[in-house]
């Protein structure tokens, strides 16, 4: 995957996508050592399994609707909504319809890079 490190302008038409699960693909839009933005596309019914990581995360629901779980709380979020994940908090999503999430991480998720 060719991520955009240090680029000032990123065109979404130039992003490369990677399959990361059943019905889920991800593209790293831009990053440096302190910040990363990734686009994650979900087919209807695809599940981003519960997980945790030490990074701060804020996610924008660009398209679709998702059941979002943070710790033991669940909420349905739709296009235009956001959610925030504190470090090390368990979270996951289920796509109620096809959609796209825009994830922002601080610091960058270097584990996403090849």
N, C-alpha and C positions, 0 to 999 in steps of 0.2 A: 504494500500500500504506500503510495506516494503522498505523504502528508505535507501540508503547507507550513513549514517552519520559517518564520521570519518574513513571510510575504506580507506586503501591505494591502494588496487587493486580491481577493479570492472569488473566482466566478464559480457558482455552483455547477455549471455545465462541465467544468473541468475536474470535478471531484471523482475519485475512484471509490468504488464500493466493495466491501468485503462481507461475505456471508458469515454471520456469527451465531446462528441458531436457526431452528426450524421457523421459517417465515420472518426472519429478522436479518437485516443487513445494516452495516455501519460505514460511515465515511468520516474520517478525521478532516474537518474543514480547516482548522488553523491551530497552532500551538506554539508555545515557547516553554521554558522550564517552569514558569509560574502559573500558566493558564492554558486550557484546552477547550475547544468547541468541537463537538461531534454531532453529526446528524444520524439518527437511528430510525430506520423505516421498518414498520411492522405490517404484516398482513393480518387481516381479521382473525382473531383467535390466538395469535402468537403470544407467547408468554415470556416476558423478561423475568427469569426466576429470581426469587428472593436471594439477595446477596448483600455484602457490606464491603466497604473499603475506607481507607483513612482520608480520602479526599473530600473536600466540600463540593457539593453539587447543587446547581440550580438548573431546572429543566423547563423549557417552554414547549407547550403543546402546539405545534405549528399546524397540524391537521389531524382529523380523526377524533376519537374519544377513547379514554383509557380508564380502567379501574386501577388506581394507584394505591399501593400499600406502603406505609411508612411505619415501622415498628408494628403495632397491632391495629393501627387505624387504616381504614379504607375509605376512599372517596373517588367518585367518578369525575374526571376532568375532561374538558373539551377544548377545541380550538381556541386559542387565545389565553388559556389558563397557564399557570406556572406551579411548580412545586419545588421545595427546598429540602435537601437531605444534609443533615449535620454529619460530620465525620463519624465513621464506624456505626452508623444506624442502619439496621436491616431494612431493605426496600426492594420493590419489584413492581411490575406492571403487567396487565393483561389488556391486549388491544380488543376493544369492543367493536371496532370497525377498523379498516385499514387506516393507518395514520403515520405521522412523522413527529418525532421528538427531537428537540435541539438541546443537547446536554452541554453544560459548561462546568468544568472541573478546575479546582484550585487545590494544590498545584496540578500540573498536567499529569494525565494518566499515562505515564511512560510505559506501563504494561500493555497499552493498546498498540504501541509501535513495534514494528518488526525489526 
